Amino acid sequence: MIERIAILGTGLLGTSVGLALRAAGYRGPITGWNRSPDGAHTALTMGAIDSIASDPIQAAKDSQLTLLSVPIYATLDLMEQLSPVLGPDQLVTDVGSTKGQITAAAGRLFNSQDRAAFLPGHPMAGKERGGADLGDANLFRGAVWLFTDDPAWERSASASALVADWRRWVVAIGSRTIDIDPMRHDKLVAWVSHLPQFVATALSALLEDEVGEAPELKDVGGRALREMTRLGSSPYSMWRDIALTNTDAVEAALFALEQRLAYIRENLRTPELRDEFERANNFRRE
Amino acid sequence: MIERIAILGTGLLGTSVGLALRAAGYRGPITGWNRSPDGAHTALTMGAIDSIASDPIQAAKDSQLTLLSVPIYATLDLMEQLSPVLGPDQLVTDVGSTKGQITAAAGRLFNSQDRAAFLPGHPMAGKERGGADLGDANLFRGAVWLFTDDPAWERSASASALVADWRRWVVAIGSRTIDIDPMRHDKLVAWVSHLPQFVATALSALLEDEVGEAPELKDVGGRALREMTRLGSSPYSMWRDIALTNTDAVEAALFALEQRLAYIRENLRTPELRDEFERANNFRRE
């Protein structure tokens, strides 16, 4: 069972996983590495990790479970570096927001009898800004944690046992797991996660141009406007790799919403507007 | 000073005003009328009003302040009916979400020396659904309450005193008042209130078509999706009159957002995406 953990990337997600594991009763050592030392130091102070690793590769070699909680391209880089130095008694998993490229790399670089396992994961939890200081032991409570595991992968028995154990920990920290095909995953999150983000960014950027000069007028929108633009705070750095690794699906979702807005615009005075509200009401009904 | 109040329309806003006035120390009688008797009965049970009026016109005649808290076209209808029967010792005010037509009617039908005053108002507070049962004494706390009063109107001294007193009650129930030109009001709310609503409706309706068949997948979006689609619950009946009385400004805002989404879609792989995120970040910065 998992007794030594390395968290590579102690931003919001990595730090929250460390805190959540501790809260759920995990007692083994957790070492943490972060590209900027400040983030690792914060995670250490908060108790999410109990040592700071200077070398991420060595930290992974010394662990049974390595969690990659860095942006997508950094995850792909680390996968290349870790594949040759880890063995069949080790598991690597990640939290990347797109799963097509990562799952393909996992099949190529991991998940054979003589190699470490790689379980591609994606917790549907986060905040509009990142950073270890926002880390939260309850971040994953009630959230869905998606896995794009491939049933065709033939892992060693010990690697399979680690995979099963990590799935139990994910449930222990409060998440509901769903297994999904990686291509279906990327299309789904384009609709339910990436589209809402890019809409909030577009709306916030537009309003910055229209009413940004008159800060008192921002208050006029009240709670509804605050909610619809909260994700506008998200930094480009959190979304760049998503835009680059899920471009087609996000383009399709954005185009569909443009069409939908045009349809509403052309029907402000017709009964079709009623139908559109009813469709929206249905989405929100339990 | 205001000692007798009629609330015509005891939905969410009318009921909340009654509850808020009581909480702020208003002691005079409040009579309430509602098109459907159920809503009036609920408001009475909740203590928002202390009697139910069977005739809205008579209730207004018997009051110093009449609050019209009904949809926009119903407000315009009541204004026509009330104008000839009220006098210069009386004030009518409203909560309508668009102010162009209502303010024009207020100048035509009220606000001369021998007529009742009409103060056009718009509290920027609400919920995604209406109804007396959602009434809340704290609904207006921290909210902006817009007025589109016209300095050119020449009211009687007693009507002016009632206007000043109502403005004090609006502050007493927790709102910040802003005076704004009615045309500017309608353009502003098209951006900060109507656009967010129609975006949420479009996004919810689109997602109902795309993932509505798989309810478990709605959970995948988590808090971000819930927030971005909360307003999707709003019924057509709350928005029909807004779409009909602010069509040009809403059309312009929707078209601008369509352009903005297309710009993001075309720049998912370019540095322009970074600039768009930064503009959005600026909007959210204090």
Interface residues (C-beta under 8 A of the other chain):
Chain A: M124 A125 G126 A143 V144 L146 R176 I178 L188 V189 W191 V192 S193 L195 P196 Q197 F198 V199 A200 T201 A202 L203 S204 A205 L206 L207 E208 D209 E210 V211 G212 E216 L217 K218 D219 V220 G221 G222 A224 L225 E227 M228 T229 R230 L231 G232 S233 S234 P235 Y236 W239 R240 A243 L244 T247 V250 E251 L254 F255 A256 L257 E258 R260 L261 A262 Y263 I264 R265 L268 R269 L273 R274 E276 F277 E278 R279 A280 N281 N282 F283 R284
Chain B: M124 A125 G126 A143 V144 L146 R176 I178 L188 V189 W191 V192 S193 L195 P196 Q197 F198 V199 A200 T201 A202 L203 S204 A205 L206 L207 E208 D209 E210 V211 G212 E216 L217 K218 D219 V220 G221 G222 A224 L225 E227 M228 T229 R230 L231 G232 S233 S234 P235 Y236 W239 R240 A243 L244 T247 V250 E251 L254 F255 A256 L257 E258 R260 L261 A262 Y263 I264 R265 L268 R269 L273 R274 E276 F277 E278 R279 A280 N281 N282 F283 R284
